[in-house]
Amino acid sequence: MSGDGEIDPIDATILRLTQDVGAGKSISPSDVAMALEPQDGAWQKLLPRIRARAVELVHAGKIEILRKGKPVPNPEGAKGVIRLRIVSG
């Protein structure tokens, strides 16, 4: 969240896309990046920020970061291909 109480656009997009696919399904960080920056190649610059914001959303109890279909126990240390899933409940 930003200092003035508004939700970060990356957070909002992660939450919207994970909710849209529904419980038990996941999205790629690149899905989030392309939704925010649809121009050719521009979305790739967002990936590090998206991963960082996803970690914060994990700590807030809103999403899970998955690796090979399973939640990662240490989201800060997630390497390689990850997916994002809304927390059901």
N, C-alpha and C positions, 0 to 999 in steps of 0.2 A: 504494500500500500504506500501511497505517497504521503507526504507530511500533512496534506490538507484533507485527509480522510477519503480521497478518491482511490478506487482500486486501480492498480497498475494494469495497463492494457494487455500486457502479456498474461498476467494472472487471470484477467477476465476472459481472455481467449482460451487459455488452457481449461478453465472451468466450464465455459460454454461448450467447447468441443467434446470434452469428456462426458458432460451431461447429455449432449446430443446423441452420442453413440450408445449410451446406456450402461447400466451396471454389467460388469463382467466383460466388457469390451474395452479396447484400449486405442490410443492414438499415438502417432509418432511426433516427436518434437518438430520434425519438418512440416507436419500438418499445421501446427501452430504458426511456424515461421511463414509459411506460404499464405496463410490467412491474413497475416499482418502486413506482409510485403510481397505481393503477388508478382512483382517485376522479375524478369529473368535474372537469377543470381543474387538479387538484393536480399532475399530471405536468408541466405546462408550466413550472413553476418550476424543474424539474430540468435543463432543456435546456442552459443555460450550463455547468453543472458536467459534464454528459455530454460536451459538446464538448471541454471542457478535459481531462477524463480520457481521451478518445479520442486527443487529441494526445500525451499521455504514453504511451499504448499503442502509438502509431505509433513513437515514439522508442525504445521497448523492443523493436521489431521484431515485435509480436504481431498488429497489424491494419494495414489501409490505410484512409485516408480518401479517398473518391472524390467527384469532382465531374463531372457529365455522363459518368459511367461510367469515368472515368480517374483513376488515383491523382494526388493533388495534390502538387506538388513541395515546397510550403511549408505544412505542415498548420496552423501557427499563423495563417496568413493566409487560410485557407479561408473564403470568404464564400458566403452563400446556402445553397441546398439541398445537403446532403452526405449520403453514405451510408457505411456502415462494412462492411468485409469482412475476414475472417480471412486472415492471410498463409498461403498454401499452402506446404507443404514439409516 
